[in-house]
Amino acid sequence: MEPRRALILGVTGQDGAYLAAFLLGKGYAVTGTGRGAETARLEALGIANRVRLERVELADAAEVRDTIERARPQEVYHLAGQSSVGLSFEQPLQTLQDIAVGTLHVLEGVRALQEPARLFHAGSGDCYGDTGERPADEDTPLAPLSPYGAAKAAAQLMVTSYRNALALHASTGILFPHESPLRGEHFVTRKIVDAAKRIAGGAKERLRLGNLTVERDWGWAPEYVEAMWRMLQQEKPADYVIATGRPARLERFVEFAFAGLRLDWREHVDVDPALFRPADPARIRANPAKAARDLGWRARYGMEDVVREMIGK
């Protein structure tokens, strides 16, 4: 039998690489896209030569449509786009165009296919803003506090409109933070782990961080890509919160990372108010009960497990 065909937009990123490895393990033929020739994550997983790689710019509607048409996918995973909350305050227009307009181009490309394909869209828990004491679920109103969150909210609403109005099998996975050794260096979790490793190795440096009191729900990226796949195996499309449901403060993440290397974080970390974001939700909590009920998916790794994996212990 011909293998099932999947197209991963953003295959060279953390999630794209893990998803490609997961799908290849299930016998899929995988085509992936990226903005450049960066294949380090695919190479780290030993799959670079098993993914057909194409370059595509999300801003180019015709290029996106042609890429989707050439791949003839039965499943499309849209993971591409600007992924930094901090950078979105510096480049709000580019962030909106990249995420919201790019998603519109993907929806139109899937819609134009002669044979139907199922679409997964990578949403974000940042769409909810500050959730307070009540964990966010699929019915929680969207109230983003950053250009990134606003762009992701717009993209999610477009996916919902195409699903409802045009009967596309299109679903959004509302992904809360998920980490791994493949996480980009500009993410705070990677900065923390890398600095702790250098200091443990004898480096004379201090780590400067912003607000350590913020609370987030950190999961393990390789688990989250399985949830993406499970969503597209459902008969009916729907949106799902993908998270651990076990939040922790950033200070606890820092403490655990340094303690894992036998260091006291307070001796090596400075809080710098200049690194505080213009608007940073104090709490972003999640309720992944629907994913557990409908998909049979539950996060096995919590924050402590994620830190251990990232520091290699």
C-alpha positions, 0 to 999 in steps of 0.5 A, a space after each residue: 500500500 502507498 504510505 499515507 502522505 503528510 505535509 509539515 509546515 515548519 518541519 525544521 522547528 522543534 515540534 516539526 522535527 519531533 512530529 516528522 520522526 513520529 510520523 515516519 515511525 508510523 510509516 508516513 511519507 513526510 514532506 516538510 517546509 522551512 524558510 531556509 536550509 537549516 536541518 540541525 534538528 532533523 539531523 539530531 533525530 537522524 531523519 534529515 535524509 527521510 524528509 523531503 524538504 521544500 522552502 516556502 514563505 508563508 507570506 506568499 499565497 501562491 507559493 504556499 498553495 503550490 507547495 501544498 498541491 505538489 505534496 498531495 497531502 492527506 494530512 497537513 500540520 501547520 506549525 510554521 510562523 513567528 514563535 517568540 512572544 518577546 519578539 512580537 512586541 518588537 515586530 508586531 506587524 511582521 508577527 501578525 502577517 506571519 501568523 494570521 495571514 500565513 494561516 489564511 494562506 494555508 487554509 486557502 491552500 488546503 481548500 484548493 486541493 482536489 482531494 480533501 486533506 485534514 489540517 492541524 493548526 498549532 494554536 497557543 495558550 497565549 491566546 487566553 492572556 492571564 487565566 487567573 485561578 481558573 484553568 483555561 479550556 476550549 470554551 474560555 474566551 480569548 483575551 491575549 496580552 501580546 501581539 503574538 497572542 493576538 495573532 494566534 487568536 486571529 489564526 485560531 478564529 479563522 481556522 474555526 470559521 473555515 471549519 464551520 462555514 466550509 466544512 474543512 476538517 481543520 482543528 486547532 491544538 491550543 498548545 501550552 509551553 512545551 520544551 525539549 533539548 531542541 528548543 530554540 536558544 531565544 526561549 527562556 527555558 533554553 537560556 536557563 538550562 544552557 546557562 546552568 550547564 555553563 556555570 556548572 562547567 566552571 563559567 564565571 557568569 551570571 544569568 539575567 532573567 525577567 519576572 520569575 513569579 509568572 506561572 506557566 504549564 510546561 510540557 514535553 514536546 515529543 508528547 505533544 506531537 502525538 496529540 497533534 496526530 491524534 487530533 487528525 485521526 478523529 472523525 470530526 474536527 475540533 479544538 483541544 487544549 494540549 497541556 499538562 494541567 500542572 502549572 509551576 512558577 518560572 522561579 521553580 523551573 530555575 531552581 530545579 534546573 540549577 539544583 539538577 547540576 548541584 547549584 544554588 540558583 540564587 548564587 548565579 541569577 539576577 532579576 533584571 526589571 529591564 527584561 520584564 515584558 510590557 504585558 506578561 500574564 501572571 498565570 496561564 493555567 490549562 485544563 486538558 480534560 477534553 483531550 484526555 476524554 476524546 483523544 485518550 491523550 495525557 501528558 506523562 511528563 511534568 515540569 521536573 521531568 522536562 528539566 531533567 531531560 533538558 539538562 541530560 539527567 
